[in-house]
């Protein structure tokens, strides 16, 4: 199976987990997804009062320079780990 197919399957699989992932795991999934699909951050960091937006931006910005392929594979691996953890 091609990596892009595995990535698409992982996106569906994460929605079928018995329990939702923790906030930190959700941020990691978000950041890896954005890095895989968009690349490096392409916007300004949200303001100090936008706590959620800022956390998402910071998680994504931490992956700066990571290739799309590495981000996809890391996302797939994380979803597999979460599937074992949360069913």
DSSP file (Angstrom, degrees, kcal/mol; ACC not computed):
  #  RESIDUE AA STRUCTURE BP1 BP2  ACC     N-H-->O    O-->H-N    N-H-->O    O-->H-N    TCO  KAPPA ALPHA  PHI   PSI    X-CA   Y-CA   Z-CA
    1    1 A X              0   0    0      0, 0.0     2,-0.0     0, 0.0     5,-0.0   0.000 360.0 360.0 360.0 135.0    0.0    0.0    0.0
    2    2 A X     >  -     0   0    0      1,-0.1     4,-2.3     4,-0.0     3,-0.5  -0.340 360.0-115.8 -69.3 152.0    1.3    3.4   -0.9
    3    3 A X  H  > S+     0   0    0      1,-0.2     4,-2.7     2,-0.2     5,-0.2   0.874 116.0  55.2 -57.7 -39.9    2.1    5.9    1.9
    4    4 A X  H  > S+     0   0    0      1,-0.2     4,-2.0     2,-0.2    -1,-0.2   0.863 108.9  48.5 -63.9 -34.2   -0.6    8.3    0.7
    5    5 A X  H  > S+     0   0    0     -3,-0.5     4,-2.5     2,-0.2    -2,-0.2   0.899 111.4  49.0 -70.4 -41.3   -3.2    5.4    0.9
    6    6 A X  H  X S+     0   0    0     -4,-2.3     4,-2.4     2,-0.2    -2,-0.2   0.897 110.8  51.9 -62.4 -40.3   -2.0    4.5    4.4
    7    7 A X  H  X S+     0   0    0     -4,-2.7     4,-1.8     2,-0.2    -2,-0.2   0.921 110.6  47.1 -62.8 -45.6   -2.3    8.1    5.4
    8    8 A X  H  X S+     0   0    0     -4,-2.0     4,-1.5     1,-0.2    -2,-0.2   0.906 112.5  49.8 -63.1 -42.3   -5.8    8.4    4.1
    9    9 A X  H  X S+     0   0    0     -4,-2.5     4,-2.6     1,-0.2    -2,-0.2   0.883 108.6  53.2 -64.1 -38.4   -6.8    5.1    5.9
   10   10 A X  H  X S+     0   0    0     -4,-2.4     4,-2.3     1,-0.2    -1,-0.2   0.864 104.0  56.3 -65.5 -35.8   -5.2    6.4    9.2
   11   11 A X  H  X S+     0   0    0     -4,-1.8     4,-0.6     1,-0.2    -1,-0.2   0.894 112.4  41.9 -62.6 -39.6   -7.4    9.6    8.9
   12   12 A X  H >< S+     0   0    0     -4,-1.5     3,-0.7     1,-0.2     4,-0.5   0.898 112.4  54.7 -71.8 -41.2  -10.5    7.4    8.8
   13   13 A X  H >< S+     0   0    0     -4,-2.6     3,-1.4     1,-0.2     4,-0.2   0.866 100.4  58.7 -62.8 -38.1   -9.2    5.0   11.5
   14   14 A X  H >< S+     0   0    0     -4,-2.3     3,-0.9     1,-0.3    -1,-0.2   0.805 101.5  56.3 -64.8 -27.2   -8.6    7.8   14.0
   15   15 A X  T << S+     0   0    0     -3,-0.7    -1,-0.3    -4,-0.6    -2,-0.2   0.649 103.1  56.5 -76.0 -14.8  -12.3    8.8   13.8
   16   16 A X  T <  S+     0   0    0     -3,-1.4    -1,-0.2    -4,-0.5    -2,-0.2   0.312  75.1 128.7-100.7   7.4  -13.3    5.2   14.7
   17   17 A X    <   -     0   0    0     -3,-0.9    70,-0.1    -4,-0.2    66,-0.1  -0.329  64.1-129.4 -64.2 146.3  -11.4    5.0   18.0
   18   18 A X  S    S+     0   0    0     68,-0.6     2,-0.3    65,-0.1    -1,-0.1   0.842  94.8  25.3 -65.7 -33.8  -13.5    3.9   21.0
   19   19 A X  S    S-     0   0    0     67,-0.3     2,-0.1     0, 0.0    -1,-0.1  -0.952  92.6-106.5-127.4 148.7  -12.3    6.9   23.0
   20   20 A X        -     0   0    0     -2,-0.3     3,-0.1     1,-0.1    -5,-0.1  -0.489  42.2-106.3 -71.4 145.6  -11.0   10.2   21.8
   21   21 A X        -     0   0    0     -7,-0.2    -1,-0.1    -2,-0.1    61,-0.0  -0.201  43.0 -90.2 -63.6 162.2   -7.3   10.8   22.1
   22   22 A X     >  -     0   0    0      1,-0.1     4,-2.6     4,-0.0     5,-0.2  -0.165  40.7-101.1 -66.4 168.1   -5.9   13.1   24.8
   23   23 A X  H  > S+     0   0    0      1,-0.2     4,-2.4     2,-0.2     5,-0.2   0.912 124.4  49.9 -59.2 -44.1   -5.4   16.8   24.1
   24   24 A X  H  > S+     0   0    0      1,-0.2     4,-2.0     2,-0.2    -1,-0.2   0.896 111.5  48.6 -63.3 -39.8   -1.7   16.3   23.6
   25   25 A X  H  > S+     0   0    0      2,-0.2     4,-2.5     1,-0.2    -1,-0.2   0.886 110.5  51.3 -67.4 -38.1   -2.3   13.4   21.2
   26   26 A X  H  X S+     0   0    0     -4,-2.6     4,-2.7     2,-0.2    -2,-0.2   0.905 109.1  50.8 -64.5 -41.0   -4.9   15.5   19.3
   27   27 A X  H  X S+     0   0    0     -4,-2.4     4,-2.7     2,-0.2    -2,-0.2   0.904 110.7  49.3 -62.4 -40.6   -2.4   18.3   18.9
   28   28 A X  H  X S+     0   0    0     -4,-2.0     4,-2.5     2,-0.2     5,-0.2   0.921 111.4  48.6 -65.5 -43.2    0.2   15.9   17.6
   29   29 A X  H  X S+     0   0    0     -4,-2.5     4,-2.5     2,-0.2    -2,-0.2   0.932 113.1  48.7 -60.2 -45.4   -2.2   14.5   15.1
   30   30 A X  H  X S+     0   0    0     -4,-2.7     4,-2.8     1,-0.2     5,-0.2   0.941 112.4  47.4 -58.7 -49.7   -3.2   18.0   14.0
   31   31 A X  H  X S+     0   0    0     -4,-2.7     4,-2.4     1,-0.2    -1,-0.2   0.904 113.7  46.8 -63.0 -42.9    0.4   19.1   13.6
   32   32 A X  H  X S+     0   0    0     -4,-2.5     4,-2.4     2,-0.2    -1,-0.2   0.901 112.4  50.8 -66.7 -40.0    1.5   16.0   11.7
   33   33 A X  H  X S+     0   0    0     -4,-2.5     4,-2.4    -5,-0.2     5,-0.3   0.945 112.7  45.4 -61.4 -48.2   -1.6   16.3    9.4
   34   34 A X  H  X>S+     0   0    0     -4,-2.8     4,-3.2     1,-0.2     5,-1.5   0.907 113.5  49.4 -63.2 -41.4   -0.9   19.9    8.7
   35   35 A X  H  <5S+     0   0    0     -4,-2.4    -1,-0.2    -5,-0.2    -2,-0.2   0.891 113.8  46.8 -65.0 -38.2    2.8   19.3    8.0
   36   36 A X  H  <5S+     0   0    0     -4,-2.4    -2,-0.2    -5,-0.2    -1,-0.2   0.864 124.2  30.5 -70.5 -36.2    2.0   16.4    5.7
   37   37 A X  H  <5S+     0   0    0     -4,-2.4    -2,-0.2    -5,-0.2    -3,-0.2   0.770 136.8  17.6 -97.8 -28.0   -0.7   18.3    3.7
   38   38 A X  T  <5S-     0   0    0     -4,-3.2     2,-0.3    -5,-0.3    -3,-0.2   0.738  90.4-141.3-112.6 -36.9    0.5   21.9    3.8
   39   39 A X      < +     0   0    0     -5,-1.5    -1,-0.3    28,-0.1    -2,-0.1  -0.763  61.0   7.0 102.4-155.0    4.1   21.9    4.8
   40   40 A X  S    S-     0   0    0     -2,-0.3    21,-0.1     1,-0.1    24,-0.0  -0.192  99.5 -75.7 -61.3 154.0    5.7   24.4    7.1
   41   41 A X        -     0   0    0     19,-0.1    -1,-0.1     1,-0.1    16,-0.0  -0.153  43.9-171.5 -51.1 142.6    3.4   26.9    8.9
   42   42 A X        +     0   0    0     -3,-0.1     2,-0.3     2,-0.1    -1,-0.1   0.058  55.8  61.1-129.4  24.3    2.3   29.6    6.5
   43   43 A X  S    S-     0   0    0     14,-0.1     2,-0.1     3,-0.0     3,-0.1  -0.899  86.7 -83.0-143.3 171.9    0.5   32.1    8.8
   44   44 A X        -     0   0    0     -2,-0.3     2,-0.2     1,-0.1    -2,-0.1  -0.445  52.8 -97.7 -75.2 151.9    1.2   34.4   11.7
   45   45 A X        -     0   0    0     -2,-0.1     9,-0.1     1,-0.1    -1,-0.1  -0.521  47.7-107.8 -67.9 132.9    1.1   33.0   15.2
   46   46 A X        -     0   0    0      7,-0.2    -1,-0.1    -2,-0.2    -3,-0.0  -0.158  43.5 -87.0 -60.5 159.0   -2.3   33.6   16.9
   47   47 A X    >   -     0   0    0      1,-0.1     3,-1.6    -3,-0.1     7,-0.2  -0.099  40.4 -99.8 -65.3 165.7   -2.6   36.2   19.6
   48   48 A X  T 3  S+     0   0    0      1,-0.3    -1,-0.1    -3,-0.1    -2,-0.1   0.729 120.5  54.8 -61.6 -25.7   -2.0   35.5   23.3
   49   49 A X  T 3  S+     0   0    0      1,-0.2     2,-1.3     2,-0.1    -1,-0.3   0.557  87.2  81.5 -88.4  -7.3   -5.7   35.2   24.1
   50   50 A X    <>  +     0   0    0     -3,-1.6     4,-2.6     1,-0.2     5,-0.2  -0.650  57.6 168.4 -94.2  76.6   -6.3   32.6   21.4
   51   51 A X  H  > S+     0   0    0     -2,-1.3     4,-2.2     1,-0.2    -1,-0.2   0.899  72.3  44.7 -61.2 -45.7   -5.1   29.7   23.5
   52   52 A X  H  > S+     0   0    0      2,-0.2     4,-2.4    -3,-0.2    -1,-0.2   0.944 115.7  46.4 -65.6 -48.9   -6.4   26.9   21.3
   53   53 A X  H  > S+     0   0    0      1,-0.2     4,-2.5     2,-0.2    -7,-0.2   0.881 113.2  50.2 -61.1 -38.5   -5.2   28.5   18.1
   54   54 A X  H  X S+     0   0    0     -4,-2.6     4,-2.8    -7,-0.2    -1,-0.2   0.899 109.6  50.0 -68.0 -41.2   -1.8   29.2   19.6
   55   55 A X  H  X S+     0   0    0     -4,-2.2     4,-2.2    -5,-0.2    -2,-0.2   0.911 113.2  46.9 -63.5 -42.4   -1.4   25.6   20.9
   56   56 A X  H  X S+     0   0    0     -4,-2.4     4,-2.2     2,-0.2    -2,-0.2   0.927 113.4  48.3 -64.8 -44.9   -2.2   24.3   17.4
   57   57 A X  H  X S+     0   0    0     -4,-2.5     4,-3.1    -5,-0.2    -2,-0.2   0.934 112.2  48.6 -60.4 -47.2    0.1   26.7   15.7
   58   58 A X  H  X S+     0   0    0     -4,-2.8     4,-1.6     1,-0.2    -1,-0.2   0.895 110.0  51.2 -63.1 -40.6    3.0   25.9   18.1
   59   59 A X  H  < S+     0   0    0     -4,-2.2     4,-0.4    -5,-0.2    -1,-0.2   0.913 114.6  44.0 -62.4 -41.8    2.5   22.2   17.7
   60   60 A X  H >< S+     0   0    0     -4,-2.2     3,-1.7     1,-0.2    -2,-0.2   0.921 110.0  54.9 -68.2 -44.4    2.6   22.6   13.9
   61   61 A X  H >< S+     0   0    0     -4,-3.1     3,-1.7     1,-0.3    -1,-0.2   0.788  96.0  67.1 -62.4 -27.6    5.6   25.0   14.0
   62   62 A X  T 3< S+     0   0    0     -4,-1.6    -1,-0.3     1,-0.3    -2,-0.2   0.731  96.8  55.9 -64.2 -21.0    7.6   22.4   16.0
   63   63 A X  T X  S+     0   0    0     -3,-1.7     3,-2.5    -4,-0.4    -1,-0.3   0.263  76.5 145.7 -94.2  11.3    7.6   20.2   12.9
   64   64 A X  T <   +     0   0    0     -3,-1.7     3,-0.1     1,-0.3    -3,-0.1  -0.226  69.6  19.3 -53.1 132.0    9.1   22.9   10.7
   65   65 A X  T 3  S+     0   0    0      1,-0.3     2,-0.3   -30,-0.1    -1,-0.3   0.261  88.7 132.9  90.6 -11.8   11.4   21.3    8.1
   66   66 A X    <   -     0   0    0     -3,-2.5    -1,-0.3     1,-0.1    -3,-0.1  -0.553  59.2-118.9 -71.8 133.3    9.8   17.8    8.4
   67   67 A X     >  -     0   0    0     -2,-0.3     4,-2.4     1,-0.1     5,-0.2  -0.294  16.9-115.4 -71.1 159.0    9.1   16.4    5.0
   68   68 A X  H  > S+     0   0    0      1,-0.2     4,-2.6     2,-0.2     5,-0.2   0.892 115.9  52.0 -59.3 -41.9    5.6   15.5    3.9
   69   69 A X  H  > S+     0   0    0      2,-0.2     4,-2.5     1,-0.2    -1,-0.2   0.906 110.3  46.6 -64.9 -43.0    6.5   11.8    3.7
   70   70 A X  H  > S+     0   0    0      2,-0.2     4,-2.6     1,-0.2    -1,-0.2   0.909 112.9  50.4 -65.8 -41.7    8.0   11.7    7.2
   71   71 A X  H  X S+     0   0    0     -4,-2.4     4,-2.3     2,-0.2    -2,-0.2   0.912 111.1  48.9 -62.8 -42.6    5.0   13.6    8.6
   72   72 A X  H  X S+     0   0    0     -4,-2.6     4,-2.7     2,-0.2    -2,-0.2   0.942 113.1  46.4 -61.3 -47.7    2.6   11.1    6.9
   73   73 A X  H  X S+     0   0    0     -4,-2.5     4,-2.6     1,-0.2    -2,-0.2   0.898 112.5  50.0 -64.1 -40.2    4.5    8.1    8.1
   74   74 A X  H  X S+     0   0    0     -4,-2.6     4,-2.3     2,-0.2    -1,-0.2   0.889 110.9  50.2 -65.0 -39.0    4.7    9.5   11.7
   75   75 A X  H  X S+     0   0    0     -4,-2.3     4,-2.5     2,-0.2    -2,-0.2   0.938 110.9  48.5 -62.4 -48.3    1.0   10.2   11.5
   76   76 A X  H  X S+     0   0    0     -4,-2.7     4,-2.1     1,-0.2    -2,-0.2   0.917 112.9  48.3 -59.0 -45.2    0.2    6.6   10.4
   77   77 A X  H  X S+     0   0    0     -4,-2.6     4,-2.0     1,-0.2    -1,-0.2   0.892 111.1  50.4 -63.6 -40.7    2.5    5.2   13.2
   78   78 A X  H  X S+     0   0    0     -4,-2.3     4,-2.7     2,-0.2    -2,-0.2   0.909 109.3  50.6 -65.3 -42.4    0.8    7.4   15.8
   79   79 A X  H  X S+     0   0    0     -4,-2.5     4,-2.5     2,-0.2    -1,-0.2   0.900 109.1  51.9 -63.4 -39.8   -2.7    6.3   14.7
   80   80 A X  H  X S+     0   0    0     -4,-2.1     4,-1.6     2,-0.2    -1,-0.2   0.911 111.2  47.7 -61.7 -41.6   -1.6    2.7   14.9
   81   81 A X  H  X S+     0   0    0     -4,-2.0     4,-1.9     1,-0.2    -2,-0.2   0.915 112.6  48.3 -64.1 -43.8   -0.3    3.3   18.5
   82   82 A X  H  X S+     0   0    0     -4,-2.7     4,-3.5     1,-0.2     5,-0.4   0.862 106.7  57.0 -66.1 -35.5   -3.6    5.1   19.4
   83   83 A X  H  X S+     0   0    0     -4,-2.5     4,-1.5     1,-0.2    -1,-0.2   0.878 109.3  45.9 -63.8 -37.0   -5.7    2.2   17.9
   84   84 A X  H  < S+     0   0    0     -4,-1.6    -1,-0.2     2,-0.2    -2,-0.2   0.882 118.1  43.7 -69.1 -38.2   -3.9   -0.2   20.3
   85   85 A X  H  < S+     0   0    0     -4,-1.9    -2,-0.2     1,-0.2    -3,-0.2   0.902 129.8  22.0 -74.5 -43.1   -4.3    2.2   23.2
   86   86 A X  H  <        0   0    0     -4,-3.5   -68,-0.6    -5,-0.1   -67,-0.3   0.459 360.0 360.0-109.5  -4.6   -7.9    3.2   22.7
   87   87 A X     <        0   0    0     -4,-1.5    -4,-0.2    -5,-0.4    -3,-0.1   0.493 360.0 360.0  76.6 360.0   -9.3    0.3   20.5
